[in-house]
Amino acid sequence: MRMSRYFLPVLKETPREAQIVSHRLMLQAGLIKQASAGIYSWLPMGYKILKRIEQIVHEEQAKAGHLAMLMPTIQSADLWRESGRYDAYGDEMLRIKDRGGRDMLFTPTAEELVTDIFRSHVSSYKDLPLTLYQIQWKFRDETRPRFGVMRGREFLMKDGYNFDLTKEDALHAYNRHLVSYLRTYERMGLQAIPMRADSGPIGGDDTHEFLVLAETGESEVFYDSEITDLTFGDRQIDFDDKAACAAVLDEFTSRYARTDETHDEALFAQVPEERRRTARGIEVGQIFYFGTKYSDAMGATVQGPDGKPVAVHMGSHGIGVSRLLGAIIEASHDDKGIIWPEGVTPFHAGIVNLRQGDEATDAACEDLYDSLRAAGLDPLYDDRDERAGAKFGTMDLIGLPWRITVGPRGLKSGVVELTSRRTGESEELSPGDAVAKLIAIYANV
């Protein structure tokens, strides 16, 4: 993409309404624009990052054997009355009426709707296990929407739902999701720690939240410092292997890690003092096992091996897709702007032309632009007639992981400058070598 043809409304002033770094930088970098309290328009670059995050989630869900679908944002209140949650959910639910006077709602979550789909089409234990998921917009009418996309009212969320014959099978689905989520977050450059949490209005006794440590986190967290040394890495897990998935869960949850809602001071005191930590955390996902809560209430049964009806065991699993943009920025920025990890960057590299209009410099930039695109990479070429300082400032603000700087002086020696946004380190390479290095970097992402 050429910057001269792109819509990137960068702000020079610090937005007054921004209270945290991610909100400020998303507004300044032209990623979002507020439409109303807690509701945002996603501008081209913000939308591009959102789609990259969404794609990683889809890929990891597919590896775990989960099936994508799409459910409506508007649901009938009758389903929620069946489960008993319509009145219990509280004022966060946006309740509306259609023109026929029927009670409807803007979905905050979809346990009822997916259970209705299941009970309409699945009747035998032979069709289990089954896990369905979607990535869809949700709405929760927060009392105080703030912090940009971190605590908005409208948000994009991956929500998945497993249906299993037995508790053992459903707990395997729980473990499978934990493994899948660990890999998902690491691909985005995040360390998300699974912590014992409160289930809230979803229900159930088994639940873990995934939290990214950050000073601006909404939750106080307590944990054993050893847990921050754990990484999923490139290990290969067979998702059908119950023992392997359970071993990963044990590895990542056996050390103390809890949110303030479930913190147990007596248990925390058993952690060696030098390893006890308190911090703030940003929730980026949660997994639940809630047994037959919804299947009992809504008649979601299958014919068991003995021919008798059995209420299926269920769980739900969510990832805050739009919230992840804010979490990544909170975890990865400096005083110049955003620093995107390679896995979610909107463009793989930026090309800065130091002398727009110079025949040799323009030609070299065009060659780099074409070579990167031919290699399957997506560069952003700053071809504006702007001073170098403004171009560097924009690149630092929007946070592309790599920048190629092209100028007449370097070209005389046959080199361009390749700079890492994260470290600030630069090296002079031939244009061909710079392209080759970027190809190698992204081959491993």
ZIJOKA-V572768 format. One line per field, one symbol per residue. ss: DSSP state (2 for helix, 1 for strand, 0 for the rest). phi: phi as a letter, one per 30 degrees, with the letter a starting at -180 (. if undefined). burial: I if it has 9 or more other ideal C-beta (glycine too) atoms within 8 Angstrom, else O. Layout:
ss: ???
phi: ???
burial: ???
This chain:
ss: 0122200000000000000022222222000111110011110222222222222222222220001100000111222222200000000001111000001111000022222222222001222001111111111000000102221001111111111100222222222222222222222000001111000222000111111110000011111122222000000000000222222222222000111000002222000022211111111111111110222222001110000011101111111122222222222011001100000000001111100000222222222222222200001111000002222222222200011111022222000111110000011110222222222222200
phi: .cedcccbddcdcdddddcbeddddddddidbbdcaeibbdcdedddddedddedddeddddddiccdabcddccddddddedicddddjddddcbbdddiddbaddcabedddddddddbcbbdddcdbbcbbcbdbbbdedbdaiiddbddcacbcbbbcbbdbdedddddddddedddededddciccccdbebcdiddjjccabccbcdaecddcdbbadedddddbdicdccdddddddddddeddcbdddabdddcdbdddddddeedcdbbacbcdblabbbbiceddddcidbbddecicdbddcbabbbbdddddeddddedbabdcldbddedbedbdaccccdbdjdedddddddddeddddddicbdccdcddbdeddddddddddiddbbccbbeddddcibbccbdddcidbbcbdedddddddeddddcc
burial: IOIOOIOIOIIOOOIOOIOIIIIIIIIIIIIIOIOOOIIIOOIOIIIIIIOIIIOIIIOIIIIIIIOIOOIOIOIOIOIIIIIOIIOOIOOOIIOIOOOOOOIIIIIIIIIIIIIIIIIOOIOOIOOIIIIIIIIIOIIIIIOOOOIIIIIIIIIIIIIIIIIIIOOOIIIIIIIIIIIIIIIIIIIIIIIIIIIIIOIOOIOIOIIIIIIIIIOIIIIIIIIIIOIIOOOIOOOOIOIOOOOIIIOIIOOIIOIIIIIIOIIOOOOIOOIOOOIIOOIIIIIIIIIIIIIIIIIOIIOIIIIIOOOOOIIIIIIIIIIIIIIIIIIIIIIIIOOOIIIIIIIIIIIIIIIIIIOIOOOOIIOIIOIIIOIIIOIOIOIIIIIOOOOOOOIIIIIIIIIIIIIIIIIIOIIOOOIIIIIIIOOOOIOIIOIOOIIOIIIOIIOOO
